[in-house]
Amino acid sequence: MEKKTPLYQTHLDEGGKMVPFAGYLLPVQYPTGVIAEHIAVRTACGLFDVSHMGEIVFRGEGALATLNHLLTNDFTNMTIGRVRYSVMCLPDGGTVDDLVVCKFGEDCYLVVVNAANREKDYAHMAANLLPDTEIEDISDQVAQLALQGPNAKEILAHLIDPELLPQKYYTAVREVIVAGIPCMISRTGYTGEFGYELYTAADDGPKLWKLLRQVGAEHGLIPCGLGARDTLRLEAAMPLYGHEMNETVTPLEAGLNFAVKLQKPEFIGRDALLAAGEPKRVRVGLKATGRGILREEQTVYLVDTAIGTPPSVTFAPSLKQAIAMALVDADHTAPGTAVEVDVRGRRVAAEIVPLPFYKRG
């Protein structure tokens, strides 16, 4: 039985087409359609319900040491109010999940995890806590909205002094009042656009959504669903757990080297990553050069040699181009390399291209 976010009825009222995703019923699109929602985020603004994401709080004098033990990134010099992306690995280097960490005090951190992995992540964290660390899963108490697009700041300016908003990318403000509603706001997102993510009490989620819709109307704000979220993140080459990474794919294979600090004294999976050496497969971009739509998990060929598979594919509305991210042999990753993707027995010509496909500005 799928769960419902605090905004379930709101989505029905907005005409959202509800589908199961990560254990929840969520809108895949609204009457505007996926392409219109995608373009709105690129040119104006879109509003997403991401309340299915998990929120886990780390507290105590040992919280920092525990995070450095659990996660691949280094949080030693992280300042209060910063947000940092990281990966959590198994001892063999496989990926448990990717997540973000918000620092709100020397002994208080909020960790945001993927919905489908919430229970697995919590169990892994709880089993590997260092002394003087407490964790609490507060996911069911939280509604999370993502306001994404170039007009996001103008929209929020109707409800809050813009000077109170997080000013830099990957920063957060822990306690702000948005039109009478207590919120935490981070300048983060999963679309490749300027934007914010707003966290509030579950009961306040529908009210905050309606307020943003009201003040955002004159700025082109529309509600957006899972379909647009996927096309946007894929254009921006943002990996998705269960696609570009999983327990059999390391963060180095997934191209997340920037979030893996092998120079740290230790973290779970570090020894395995060091022992493996340079990855034998890596994440690359593909664009179709022949006629046809690429398909997930089909075989990528270099002439007659199978070199990998694309775990994520889409038609990119911003680029008007069929694209994919693929995991391929590291020896065949040069941009411009001509390949073919088997699509139900027919090969579609494609080309390896640099990531991301789309970059704001």
N, C-alpha and C positions, 0 to 999 in steps of 0.2 A: 504494500500500500504506500503510494507516494505521499510525501508530506506537502504541506502548503505553506508558503511564506506569508508573513503578515499582510502582504498586499494582494493576496489571491483574488479577493472580491473586487479590488480596484482594477485588476487586469480584465476581469469579466466585464466590468462596467465600461472599460475602454475598448471592448471588442477584441481583446487578445485571444489568439488561437493557442490553447493550452496543450502542452505535450509533456510527457515524462522526461526529466533530465536530472541526472545525479541524485536520484531519489526524491525529487521534488516535481510538482506540477508548475511549469513556468511557461510564459508566452514565447512562442517561437517567432511570432510576428503579430502586427496589428493590421487593421484594414488598409493602412497606407502601403504595406508590403515591404519586403526586405530591402529592395534596392532604394526605395525612397528613404527608408530609415538609415541606411548606410550613408547616402549622400547628405542627409540632414546632419549627421555627425561630422562629416568632412567639411561642410560649408556653413552650418549654423549651430545646432545643438541637439543632442538626443538624451533621453532619460531612461536608464535601465534599472530594473530591480535585481540586485545581486545579493539579496538577503539569504540565499542558499549557501553562501560562503561561510566557512567556519571561523570563529574567533576564540583564541585560547590565550589566556593571560598568564604570564610568568612573573612571579614575585619572589622576593627574598634576596639575601646577601649572595646567594649562590646562583642567581638567575643568569648573570652574564657568563659565568663559567659554564653553566649548563648549555646555554645557546651556542657558545663556541665549541662545545663538545658535540652537540647534536647536528649542527649546521655547517655547511661548507664555507660560508662567508666569514669574515672576521668582524666582530662587533666591539672589539677592545676600545677603539677610539671613537666610537659612535657617540654623537652628542644628543642631548635631549631634544626631541622634536624632529629628529631625522627618521626616515623610512629606508629600509634596505632590503633588497631582494636576495633570496638565498635558495639553496637546495638542501634537502635532507636525504642522506644516503643510507643504504644498508651496509653492513660490513664488507660486502663484495663489490661495493661501488655503484650498485644499481640504485635507481632513484625512487625514494619513498614518496616524495612530493616536492613541488616548488611552492614558495610562499613568500610573504613579505613580513618584516618585523618593524614595528613602530616602537621607538624608545620614549617613554613618558617619565622616567625617573631612573636613578642609578640602580634601583632594585624593582623596576616595573616596566614590563614590555608587553605589547599586544602582538600576537602572531596570527596572521590571517592565512588560512589554508583552504585548499580546494574542497568543495562540498562533498564530492564522492569519496574523498579520502579522510574526512573529518574523524571518524571513529578509529580508523587505522592509524592515523597520525597521532592522535591522542594516546593510544595504547603504546606506540613506539616511544613517544616522548616520556610517558610515565614510567616506562621500563628502563629508561636511561637517564633519569634525573641524577644530578650530582647533589651533594649535601646542601642544606639550607636553601632549597628551591621548592616552591609550591606552584602548581599549575591548576587552572580552572577553565573549563569549557563553558563559555558564556554565549555560545552561538544562538541558542533559542531565545535569548533576551534581546537580541540585536536585529534591527532592520538596517540594511545597507543599500544605498542608492548611488548610482554612478551618473554624474552629470558631465557629459563628454561633448566637446566641440568648441570651436573658436569663440562662441558667445557665452560660454559658461560663466565667466566672471561677471559679465554685464547682468546676467540673470540673477546671480546671487546678490549682486549689489542692490537689488530691490528689497532684499530681506536682511542684509547684514552689512556693516561697514566693511568695504573691501580690504581695509588695512588689517582687519582681524583674520583674514583668510591666510592660509599658508602661502608664502610668497615664492618659494623655490620648488622645483620639481623634486619629488620624493622627500617632502617634508610634511608634517602634520601638526595640527593644533588640537590639543586634547579636549578642551572645554570651551565651546562657544555657544551662543544662543542665536538661533536662526528663527526670527519671527516668533519668539517665545518658546521654541523647541530646543532643548539641550542637545547638542551634537558634538561629535568628533569629526573633523574634516581633514582629509589628506589630499595632497595634490598628486594624485596617482590615477592610473586607469589601464585599460586593456584594449585600447583602440588605436593607439598611435597618434591621438589628438590631445590638445590641451584639455584639461578637465579636472574634476574633483570627484572624490568618493566621500559620501556623507554617511556616518554611522549614528544611529539614534535608537532609543528604546523601541522595542517591537511594536508597542501600542501606538507610538507616534509616527510610525512609518507611513501609513496611508495619508495622514494629515500633511506630512512633509511633501509627499508626492503631489498631492493636490495643490499645495501652495506653489511648488516649483512649476507645475503645469500652468497655473494661472498667470504668474508673472513672466513665464517664459514664452507665452503665446506670441507676443509681439517681436520676439527674437528668433522665431522659427523653431522653437522647441517642440519635438514630438516624442511620444513613447517609442521605445525600441525593444526588440526581442532578441532571442538567442540567435536567430539567423543572421541579423546584422552584426551582432557581437562576434560571430565566428568569421564573417567576411572581413570585418575591420581588423581583427587581431591577426588574420592570416596575411593581409596586405602589409601589415606592420611587422611580419615575421616573428610574432610572439608565440612561443611554443605552448601547447596545450597538453596537460597531463593525460595519459592514456593514448596520446597520438605521438608527438615528437619525443616523449619520454615516458618511461615506466620502470618497473623493477628490473628489467633486463637491459635498459639503456642507461648509460652513465651520463652525468651532466656534461662531461667533456665531449662525448659523442653528440650530445644535443646542442653543442655550440655555446654552452653557458660558462665558458672559461672565466669570464669576468667576475662570476660569483663563486668561484672555487679558489680558495687561498691555500694552495699546497704548502706555502711557507709557514703556515700555522704549525705549532708544535704537534697538535693532534686534532682529529675529528673523526667521527665514525665514517669509515669508508676511505680515509686518506691513504692508508697503506696499500689498499687494493688499487686505487687510482694511480699511485706512484709505480707500483709493480707492473701495471698494464702498459705503461709508457704511452707513446703517442697513439691516439685513437686510430683504429683501423677502418672505422666508418665515421662519417660526419654528416651534419645537416647542411643541405644546400637548397637553393631555390630552383624551381623549374618553371618555364613558361612554355605553353604549347605553341609550336610553330606550324603544326599541321591542323587539319580540320578535326574537330572532336573535343569532347570534354574528358579530362583526365579523371581517373577513379582512384579512390583510396586503396592502399595495400595491394596494388597491382605491381607487376615487375617492371623495373627500369632496365633497359638494355643499352649497352654500348656495342653497336653492331650486333653480334650474337651472344655476347657475354652479359649475363645477369649481374648488375652491379648494386641493386638496392630496391627500395620500395618507397612510395610517397604516402606517409600516414595522414596528411591533410591536403585536400584539394578544394578549389572553389573557382567560380568565375568572379574575377575582381571587378566590381562596379566602377571603381575609380580609374582603373586602367583599361577597362573593356577588353580583358584578356584572361584566358584560362591559366591559372597558376597552381603551383603545388609546392609544399616543402617535402623534401625527401631525405632519407638516410641512405647514403651511398658509400661505396668503397672510397677510402681516402685518396687513392691513387688517381681517381677520375673526377676531380672536383673543380677543374679550371673553368672559369666563366667562358661561355662561348662553345663549350663541348656539346656537340650534337648527340642526342640520345633518342630513344623511343620508349614509350610507355605502352605496355600491353593493356588494352581495354577490351575485355571480353573476346579475346582472340584476334583483335585487330590492333595493329600498332599505330600509335599517334606520335608524330614527330614532335620533339621538344628540345629545349636548350637549357643548359645549366646557366643560371644568372646569379649575380650577387644579391645578398639580403641586406636590408629589407627591400621588398618590392616597392613600398611606398614610405616616404618620409615627409613629415609635416614641414612645410616651408621650402 
